[in-house]
Amino acid sequence: MNAWETRHEMVGGIYKLLNKNASIADIDHVVSDHSFLKSDIDVASVLLLSKDGLERTSKGVMDIHLYLIHNARLKMVKHLLPAGDSILDLGGANAPLHHMGFPHAYSKIVLIDLPTEERHKDFQVALDEEGGKVFLRYEDMTDLKGIPSDSVDLVWSGQSIEHVTPEQGMRMCKEAYRVLKSGGRFCLDTPNGHVSRIHAATIGNHFIHPDHKIEYTPDQLRLLLLDTGFVIAEEWGICEMPITCKTGTFSYDDFLVGGAITKNIDDAYIQFFNCLKP
């Protein structure tokens, strides 16, 4: 089978996924018009990003919104996280930093999380140490007594501070500050309480996940970080929610029409902070 036939079948298959009837002539036209694209993946992306693709995705966005959030967080990790040679990944068992496309070289990542059986059933992912550079410590991420002071370049807390109480979250921030070297960075992302409460209310809940103990507003989290002693270098919103924030009614369409990364932290589903230890 030559490349033309392979691409022809791929385009036809995508049109079937989109529930669009396409003749052989239609498919020939698409393949010919996009012959300058060397990768079949690029051609598939063009079709899925087309009007037909958007209409089909819009119908099922409620079912795939968690994947769209994850995709936005992958962009966050790739484009917003700073480099660090020695890294702590706090509470990262479910989505460890080294599995999320962290683009920088490092010599060591220490991942700290509770033992598998002590985590919520949704997060009982078992991990192995990898390549001699990733080390697991099954401990309380809010008590880093096993980590020396002033020894770490980057502390990362990805979607984890909301799983502990405010008192524990304060302790976690203080511990992150203690173990960081001067000039080191503490980066974290967590749901934005302004938006997550609107979402949770659609199913009669206070939080978007039963394991959450708090969902901070950006003002609350910013104050906690500043009170700990950090300087906030950058803050971003992840998954902009323009319709939801304009109307006060949760709209899943925001995961398609909103930007993956925005400077408008208050109107995003997730808040991201990059903090400096002076």
C-alpha positions in Angstrom: 0.0 0.0 0.0 1.5 3.4 -1.0 1.4 6.6 1.0 -1.5 8.0 -1.0 -3.7 4.9 -0.3 -2.8 5.1 3.4 -3.7 8.8 3.7 -6.9 8.2 1.6 -8.1 5.6 4.1 -7.1 7.7 7.1 -9.1 10.7 5.8 -12.1 8.5 5.1 -11.9 7.0 8.6 -11.9 10.5 10.2 -14.9 11.5 8.2 -16.7 8.4 9.5 -15.8 9.4 13.1 -17.2 12.8 12.4 -20.4 11.2 11.0 -19.9 13.0 7.7 -20.7 11.3 4.4 -17.8 11.9 2.1 -17.5 10.6 -1.5 -14.3 9.3 -2.9 -14.0 12.5 -4.8 -14.3 14.5 -1.6 -11.6 12.5 0.0 -9.4 12.8 -3.0 -9.8 16.5 -2.9 -8.8 16.7 0.8 -5.8 14.5 0.3 -4.7 16.5 -2.7 -5.2 19.9 -1.0 -3.1 18.8 2.0 -0.3 17.0 0.1 2.2 19.6 1.4 1.7 18.1 4.9 4.2 15.4 5.4 2.7 13.8 8.5 -0.7 12.0 8.6 -1.1 13.3 12.1 -1.0 16.9 10.8 -3.7 16.0 8.2 -5.8 14.4 10.9 -5.3 17.5 13.2 -6.5 19.8 10.3 -9.7 17.8 9.9 -10.4 17.5 13.6 -9.9 21.3 13.9 -12.3 22.0 11.0 -15.9 23.2 11.3 -17.1 19.5 11.1 -14.6 18.5 13.8 -15.6 21.3 16.1 -19.3 20.6 15.7 -18.7 16.9 16.5 -16.5 17.7 19.4 -18.9 20.2 20.8 -21.6 17.5 21.1 -19.4 15.4 23.3 -17.3 18.0 25.2 -18.9 17.1 28.5 -17.6 13.5 28.1 -14.1 14.6 27.1 -13.6 17.7 29.2 -11.1 16.0 31.6 -8.9 15.2 28.6 -9.1 18.8 27.4 -8.1 19.9 30.9 -5.2 17.5 30.9 -4.1 18.7 27.5 -4.1 22.3 28.8 -2.0 21.2 31.8 0.5 19.5 29.4 0.9 22.8 27.7 1.4 24.5 31.1 4.2 22.1 32.0 5.9 22.5 28.7 5.7 26.3 28.5 5.5 27.7 32.0 7.5 25.5 34.4 11.1 26.7 34.9 14.1 24.4 34.9 15.5 22.7 38.0 18.2 20.2 38.5 17.0 18.8 41.8 13.2 18.6 41.9 10.5 17.6 44.4 7.1 16.5 43.0 4.6 16.8 45.8 1.5 14.6 45.5 2.3 13.6 41.9 1.5 9.9 41.8 -1.5 10.3 39.6 0.2 12.6 37.0 4.0 12.7 37.8 5.9 15.6 36.3 8.3 13.4 34.4 5.2 11.8 32.6 3.8 15.2 31.6 6.4 16.4 29.1 8.6 18.4 31.5 11.1 19.9 28.9 14.1 20.6 31.0 17.1 18.3 31.9 17.4 17.3 35.6 19.5 15.1 37.7 16.9 14.0 40.2 13.2 14.1 40.8 11.9 12.9 44.2 8.2 12.2 44.1 6.4 12.3 47.4 2.9 10.9 47.9 1.0 8.7 50.2 1.2 4.9 49.8 -1.2 3.7 47.1 -3.7 2.2 49.5 -4.0 5.4 51.5 -4.9 7.6 48.5 -8.5 8.1 47.2 -9.6 5.3 44.9 -9.4 7.6 41.9 -5.7 8.1 42.5 -4.4 4.7 43.4 -1.8 4.6 40.6 1.3 2.4 41.4 4.6 3.8 40.2 8.1 2.5 39.8 11.3 4.4 40.1 12.6 5.1 36.6 16.1 5.3 35.1 17.9 6.1 38.3 16.7 9.7 38.2 13.2 9.4 39.7 12.9 8.3 43.3 9.7 7.6 45.2 9.0 8.4 48.9 5.7 7.3 50.2 5.2 10.0 52.8 3.1 13.0 53.8 3.8 15.8 51.3 3.1 18.4 54.0 5.9 17.1 56.2 9.3 17.0 54.4 11.4 16.2 57.4 13.5 13.8 55.3 14.5 16.6 52.8 17.4 18.9 53.9 16.9 22.6 54.0 18.1 24.7 51.1 18.7 21.6 48.9 16.1 21.7 46.1 15.9 23.8 42.9 12.2 23.3 42.1 9.3 22.2 44.1 6.2 21.2 42.0 2.7 20.7 43.4 0.5 19.6 40.5 -3.2 19.5 41.5 -2.4 18.4 45.1 -2.8 21.3 47.6 -6.6 21.0 47.2 -6.4 17.5 48.7 -5.2 18.6 52.1 -6.8 20.9 54.7 -5.9 24.7 54.7 -3.7 24.0 57.8 -1.9 21.2 56.0 -1.6 23.4 52.9 0.0 26.1 54.9 2.5 23.6 56.3 3.2 22.3 52.8 4.0 25.8 51.6 6.3 26.4 54.6 8.1 23.1 54.0 8.5 23.9 50.3 10.1 27.3 51.3 12.4 25.6 53.8 13.8 22.9 51.4 14.3 25.3 48.4 17.6 26.9 47.8 17.7 30.7 47.6 16.5 31.6 44.1 14.6 28.3 43.9 11.1 28.0 42.6 7.8 26.7 44.0 5.3 26.1 41.2 1.8 24.8 41.7 -1.6 24.5 40.0 -5.0 23.9 41.6 -8.6 24.5 40.7 -9.9 28.1 40.9 -12.6 28.1 43.5 -14.5 30.9 41.8 -15.1 28.6 38.8 -15.0 25.2 40.4 -17.9 26.1 42.8 -20.1 26.9 39.8 -19.2 23.6 38.2 -19.7 21.6 41.5 -23.1 23.2 42.0 -24.4 21.7 38.8 -24.4 18.3 40.6 -25.3 19.6 44.0 -21.8 19.5 45.4 -19.6 22.0 47.1 -16.3 20.8 45.5 -15.6 19.2 42.1 -14.1 16.1 43.7 -15.0 14.3 46.9 -11.4 14.1 48.0 -10.9 17.9 47.9 -10.7 19.6 51.3 -10.6 23.2 49.9 -10.7 24.9 46.5 -8.8 28.2 46.8 -9.7 31.4 45.1 -6.7 33.1 43.5 -6.8 35.8 46.2 -6.7 33.1 48.9 -3.8 31.2 47.4 -1.9 34.3 46.5 -2.1 35.5 50.1 -1.0 32.1 51.5 2.1 32.1 49.2 3.0 35.7 50.1 2.5 35.1 53.8 4.9 32.1 53.5 7.6 34.5 52.2 7.5 33.7 48.5 7.8 36.3 45.8 5.2 35.6 43.1 7.1 35.7 39.8 4.3 34.7 37.5 0.6 33.8 37.7 -1.5 32.3 34.9 -4.9 30.8 34.3 -5.3 27.4 32.7 -8.4 26.6 30.7 -10.1 30.0 30.3 -13.8 29.9 31.0 -15.3 33.0 29.3 -18.9 31.9 29.0 -19.1 30.5 32.5 -17.6 33.7 34.0 -19.8 36.0 31.9 -23.1 34.2 32.7 -22.5 32.6 36.1 -23.7 29.3 34.6 -21.3 26.5 33.9 -20.6 25.9 30.2 -18.6 22.9 29.0 -18.2 24.7 25.7 -15.6 26.9 27.4 -13.1 24.0 27.2 -13.3 24.4 23.4 -13.6 28.2 23.0 -11.4 29.4 25.9 -7.7 29.6 25.7 -5.5 26.8 27.2 -3.3 29.4 29.0 -4.4 32.9 29.9 -3.2 35.9 31.9 -6.7 36.2 33.3 -6.3 33.9 36.3 -9.6 34.8 37.9 -11.7 33.5 34.9 -9.8 30.2 34.4 -10.7 26.8 35.6 -7.2 26.3 37.1 -4.8 28.7 38.6 -1.0 28.4 38.3 1.6 30.2 40.4 5.4 30.4 39.9 7.0 31.6 43.1 10.5 32.5 44.0 12.3 32.0 47.3 14.4 35.2 47.7 
